């Protein structure tokens, strides 16, 4: 009876020009306006403008390392030509994996340190500050300059050179102090809420990681040194945050969309003609681009917030978000064109944090293995007696791979390809096979 009632009511509504209950059920929910989407995004904590990236409250001047890095950049720039000439030979001191150096390499390294003596005072002062905020002009979008990052990288490489030379002089504790100083500089770089800052931090840690392993391999039988090497690890701090790094990318996208809307776009910077730009990204689509961009980031952050900050799940969330966006783009190339331009590479960087997490766990485990040998006279056959979290490979959740080799061992993570390549860093054309450390 009820079914017939609805049927006749529906017919009656049609004759009267009134929407029937069945039709009402079929109606799609109203499409949210751009203003509503912006309001929701802001309520969820997504930054929509450069002002949203500003520290509130600002970092106190006494705690802020940024002005010292600005000075360091000016000084290094003034000596750029001479330093770059010396670096052609001197940087081989930190790039070498053997620890065998020529007299020419050592001489070049010493000249670099002599030429940079005044700058080292600034490096040390900056590294001891608890915070760093450059307050960059993110309203410039993709044209935002980050001149200090290149010189922070130079500073860390020089710390690596100094570490090598101090170790050769028998000053092992001071050599380790250079690693700790470089780690703190990396943490400062990572304070900025942009992907480039995140990648700089990871690169600086990789430089210091290499020097740390070389020192530990040289002094593996010294109990006091191992304790100091373990302490040096604490200077790397918390893992870099992908969520923080991507905040700046949201604002970059918002600035680009505003440039599309206003047609104030730097065509030369992006090597695109005005005609091509007008044709591919017309101003009339700006609102649609912004809706789609904010929808993407809202969904991505919603899923990332469920991961408790674990780098591998965050990486998988971003991989899926990118894959889903690519499918959406195929169905709506015009509406999602800007998303594919802005996010194609941005969301593929998460695995680099997972790699850093694996490197950190291997540093901890390497110390544990070396201490085990000091106590037992030999290395263990497996990793079962060590802390479960320490021995877990963050890439696949399985134990880190380990095998004894002669009087030493090899320890590795499967790395980005999620494939066990037997402890080899390169297999064929794959330069990013396993993440490896060893002791011989």
N, C-alpha and C positions, 0 to 999 in steps of 0.2 A: 504493500500500500504506500509506504514511504517513497519507494522508488518511482511509482507512478505520479505521486504528488510533485516530486522534483521535476519530473519530465514535463508535466502539463504547466507547471509554473515557469519553466524555461521557455516553452512555446509561447506562453502568454507574454512574457517579457520581451520576446522578439517582436511580436506584433505591436507592442506598445513603445518599442524603441528603447527599452530599459535593459541594462546588462543583466543576464541571468546569473544565478549562483554558480553554475558551471563555468560560465565565461569569466566570472570574477576570479575563480580558482586558477584559471589559465593565465591571468594577467601577470606580467613580469614585475618584479619589484622596481621601483623607480631608480634610475641611474643616479648615483650620488654626484653632486656638483663638485667642481674643483675646490671650492672653498671648504666643503665638507671633508674632502679627502685630505686637504692640508691640515685642517683642524684635528682630524683623527691621527694623522702622522705625528703632529707635534705633541699630542697627548700621549702617544706611545714613546716619546723621547727621541724621535728622529730629527736631526738638524735640518732646517730648511733654508738657512742663510748663513753667511759668514759670521754674523753676530752669535749664532747658536754654537759656534766652535770656540768662542772666547772662554777662557777660564773664569769662573765666577765662584769665589772672589779671585782676583788676579794673584799670581805668585808673588810673594814679597820680594823686593829687590835683593835683600840679603840672602835669599834662598835660590835665586834664579841664576843658572849657569849661562843662559843665552847671551847676555852682553859680553861675556868672556869669549864665547865662540865667535861672536861678531868681530871682536878684536883679533882673534886668532886668524880668522879668514882674511882680514885686511893685511896682516903681517905675512901670511903665507903667499898671498897674491903678489905682494911686492917682491918676493923671492922666487916666484913661480918658475921662471926660465932656468935659473941655476939649479933649483931643486929637481926639476923634471929631468935634467941632463944626468944628475947623479943617480936618480931613481932607476935609470935604464940598467944599471948594474947592481945598485945597492938593494933594491927590492927582492933580488934573488935570495937574499938571506932569509926572508920569511916564506918565500915560495918553495924553497928546497925541502924535500921530505927526507933527505939522507943525513943532513947535518954536516955534510962535507963542504967546506967553503974555501974558495981561492983567496989568495992575498989581495987580489984586485977587488973582490966582493967586500971583503972586510974593510979595506981602505975606503971604498965608496960609502959604506955604512957609517963609518966614523966621520966622514966629511959631512954627511947628512945631519948627524947628531950635532956636530960642531956648529954648522950653519943654523941649526934650529934651537940652539941652547936657550935663547930668550923665550922662544915659543913654548918650550917644555914647561916653563914656569906657569904659563897661562893654562896649558893642558892640565897640569896637576891641580891648579886652583879650581878650574871648571869641574873636573871630575869629582871634587869633594863637595860640591854643592848638592843639596838634596833634591832639587827639581830643575826643570828647564822648560821655558815657554818662550818661543820666538815671536808669538803673536803675529804670525804671518798674515798678509793681506789676502785672505782666501776669497774675498769678493772679486778678485781678478780671475778666478776660475783656473783654467789650464795654464794661464800665464803667470800664476803665482810663482815667484822665484824662491828657490831653496839653496842659496849659495853656500851656507854653512855645512850642508851635508857632505859635500865633496871634501871639504877641509877637515871635517871630523873623521872621515875615512882616512885621509892622509895622516892625521894625528895617530890613529890607531895602528896604521902600518908602521909608522916610525917607532911606536911603542914596541911593536914586534921586533924591529931591528935592534932596539936598545936591549930588549930581553935576551936576544941571541948573544950580543956582545958582552953583556954583564955575566951571562952564564959562562962564557969562555974565560972570563977573568976570575971565575970561582965565586961570584957573588950571586948564589942561587936564590936567596931570599929576595934580593932586589929584582932579580929577573922575574920572579913570580909577581912581584908588586906591579910590574908593567902590565901583566895580564889582567890583574884586578882593576887597574886604572882604565884599561881599554874596555873592560866589561861595563864599567860605570858610564863611560861615554856612549856606548851602545844603548844603554837604558835611557839616557837623555834624548837621543835621537828618536827613540820610540814613543816619547811623550806626545809628539805631534799627532793629531788625529787625521792622518792621511796615509794612503797606501805606500807612497814613496818613503815616508819616514819608517814605516814598518819594515820595508825591504832593506833600508839602510841599516837598521838595527840588526837584522838577521845576517847581513853581510859582515858587519863588524864583529859579531859573535863568531862567525865562521873563521875570520882571521885569527882571533884570539884562541879559538878552539885548536887550530893547527899548532900554534906556538905552545899551548898548554901540553899537548900530547908529546911534542918534541922534548920539552923539559922533563916530563914525567918518565919518558922512556930512558932518558939519560941518567935519572936519579932514582930508578925504581927500587933500588935496594936500601934506600935511606929512609928510615921510619919517620924522622922529623920532617923531612922534605915532603913526604906523602901527606902528612897532617896539614902542612901549609898549602899544598896543592888542593887539598880538599876544601880548605877554608877559602881559597881564591875562587872556587866555584860559586860561593854564595854571593859574590859581587854581581853575577849576571841577573839576579833578581827573578821576578815572576816572568813567566813566558809572555812574549808579545801578544797583544790582543787583536785578533782579526776584526772584531766588532768595532774597536776603537779606530783602527786604520780605515775602515770603510765609511766612517762618519764623514770624513772629508770628501770621499768620492760622491756621496749624496749631494753635498753642497756644490761640488764641481759640476755635477749634472744640472743642478738647479740654475747655476750661473749660465751655463751654456744654453739652457732653454730660454732664459731671459734674454740672452743675446740673439737667439733666433726670433724671439718676440719683437725685440727692438731693432733688429737687423744691424746691431753694432757688433760685428764679428770680425776677428782678426783672420782674414782670408790667407794672408801670407804665412802666418804661423802654422796653419794647418794645410798649406799647399793645396788650396782648393780655390777655384775661380768663383767670383760672385755669381756668375750664371749657374754653375753647377750647384752652388749652395742654395740659391733661390729655387732651383728645380727640385732638389732632393729634400730640402728641409724648409718648406715655405712657412711664413709667419703664421698663417691661418691654422697650422697644426700644433702650435706651441702648447695650447691647453691640453690637447690630447696626449702629447708627449709627456707632459708633466704628470697627468693622471696615471699613465702607464708606468712611468718611472717610479712614482711613489708607491703604486700598488706592488711593484716588484720588490722594492726594499722593505715595505711593511710585511709582506709575506716572508721574505728572507729572514728578517730580524725576529719575526714571530717564531720561526723554526729554530733559529740559532739560540734563542732564549731558553729553549728546552734542553740544551746540551750541557748545561752547567759549565760552560767555558772550555770544554774538552776540544782540543784542536782538530782531531780526526773527524768526530761527528760534525763539527762546524764545516770542515772541508767538504764532507759528503753532502751537507745541506746546500752549500753553494754550488756544488757540481750539479745537483738535481735541479736547483733553481735556474741555472744557466741552460741546462738541457730542456727544461720545460719552456723557457723563454724562446729558445730556438724553434721549438715546435709551434709556438704561438706566432712567431715571426713568419713562418711559412704560410700560415693562414691569414695573416694580416701584416704584410710587409710595410705598408705605409705607417700604420699605427705604432708598430714596434721597431721601426728602423733605428731610432735613436737609442733604444735600449740595447740593441745588438752592438751598436758602435761603442757605447759607454761601458758595457759590462762584459764584453767578449773575453778580455784578458784580466779584468779586475778580479773576478770571482775564481780565477784559476790559481791564485797565489797561496791558497790556504795550506797546500801540502808543504810549503816551505817552513811553516811553523811546526808542522808535525816532524819534519826532518830535524829541526832544531831541538825539539823535545827528545827525539831519539839520540841525538848527539849528547844532550845533557845526561841522559840516563846511562849512556856508555861511559861518560867521564866518571860518574859516580861508581859504576860497576868496575871500571878499570882499577880505581883505587882499592876497592874491596878485594879484587883478585890479587893485587900486589901485596896487600896486607895479609891475605890468606897465605901467600907463599912465605912471607916473613915468619909466620907462625908455624906452618906445617912443612916448610922446606920444598914444597912443590905446589903447582897449580891444581885446582880441583878438576875432576873429570866432567863435571856438569855444573849447572847454576842453581841446583835445587835448594841449596842451603842459604841462598840470598833472598832479600826482600822481594816479594812477588811483584810489587809495583815497579821496583827498580829494574827487574829483569824482563818486564813486559815490553814488547815492541809496539809502540803506539800506532804503527801502520796497520798491523793485522791482529793485534791483541794476543798473539802467541809469544812464547819466550824469545828473547833475543837469541840469535844463533851464536854458537860458541864452539870452538874446537881448539884443542891443544895442538901446537905445532912446534916440534922439537922441544927446546927449553922454554918456549913462550906460548903465545896463544893468539887466536884471531877472534874478534868479536864483531858482529854486524847486525844491522837492521835490513829488512827487505827493501826499504825505500819506496819511492813514489810509484814504481811499477808493480808493487805488491807481489813481486816474484823473488824467490830465493835464488840468487845467482852465485851461490857458493862462496860468498865473501869477496866478490870481485866488484870493484867500483866501475869498471867499464867492461861491457860485453858487446863486441861488434861495434855498431854505430851508436849503441846506447851508452851515453856518457853519465847517465844517472841511474846506474844499477843499484847495488847495495851501498848502504852507508857503513863504512868500515873503520875500525881501529885495530891495532895489533901491538904486540910486544914480542920482541925477538931476543 
